[in-house]
């Protein structure tokens, strides 16, 4: 099946691309695709207890492969989770967008989880490394809309055995897991690679706070990640942002979103509303308005980003309330509980 670079496909077409686990695995065994050795030895980003690798299938179409070493039950749970998120994308008529999960293959103790990647899609890291201008406020707005769409999809899901309603947070937003369609050097639709770390591990990227993936994760976990991404994009070395403005009062808003205490962060809808108060809502991919001549917005992001990095390295978002949680872990399901 040819991969369509445009994620705005019809619901019927999306359903046709989603096949049962047994069929997906059989297709991979027959098509082979890239060898395990080629995948694992290729350049990739280590995170979420595994390795994120950009590859191509035997027909030359792009995909993302998550290479990880789980036991059988963990592999089954990851497969179920990835399948459920793809089904949520289908059921939302593409309002909640993820890279579609298409199956898994096994080689020895390792499992490869394969995701279809639209041909025009680039990760935020790739966009920045290609020196494509990326407005951090636009990215934050787009991600907040995705978090709200994820919440609606979860709440509207039927009560069944899949456990969709237990997913309280995406807990995966980072430079390597957020993708944009990008044509003519112009970012468009935002979509998410919905990874999870293995149970019993804590190998999440810096963009995520300490509670990510645990029973304590919530929508406010994603709020933290989105604010962190905004500071990270604006502080990217070597990039040039010529047309960015920051809404009035954004400094205090971002600071609240980066609180190590989830209760002090706004929810996603309030965060988005506060961003929207800074100007008229733009369509995805639209031009930004001009940066103030004094550059106050960019300098704020630079200062805030380095402050956050120092906090993460010390007693910041991952550890500021660690001692308080230690005594409560038995009551909330354990620190290493993940698929929530």
Secondary structure as UniProt FT lines:
FT   HELIX           11..17
FT   HELIX           21..31
FT   HELIX           36..41
FT   STRAND          45..47
FT   TURN            48..49
FT   STRAND          50..56
FT   TURN            58..59
FT   STRAND          62..68
FT   HELIX           72..91
FT   TURN            92..94
FT   STRAND          101..107
FT   TURN            108..109
FT   STRAND          110..116
FT   TURN            119..120
FT   STRAND          121..123
FT   HELIX           124..129
FT   TURN            130..131
FT   HELIX           136..156
FT   TURN            161..162
FT   HELIX           164..166
FT   TURN            175..177
FT   STRAND          178..183
FT   TURN            184..185
FT   STRAND          186..192
FT   TURN            199..200
FT   TURN            206..207
FT   TURN            210..213
FT   TURN            215..216
FT   HELIX           219..234
FT   TURN            237..238
FT   TURN            248..249
FT   HELIX           250..257
FT   HELIX           262..264
FT   HELIX           268..276
FT   TURN            277..278
FT   TURN            284..285
FT   TURN            293..294
FT   HELIX           296..313
FT   TURN            314..315
FT   TURN            317..321
FT   HELIX           322..326
FT   TURN            327..333
FT   TURN            335..336
//
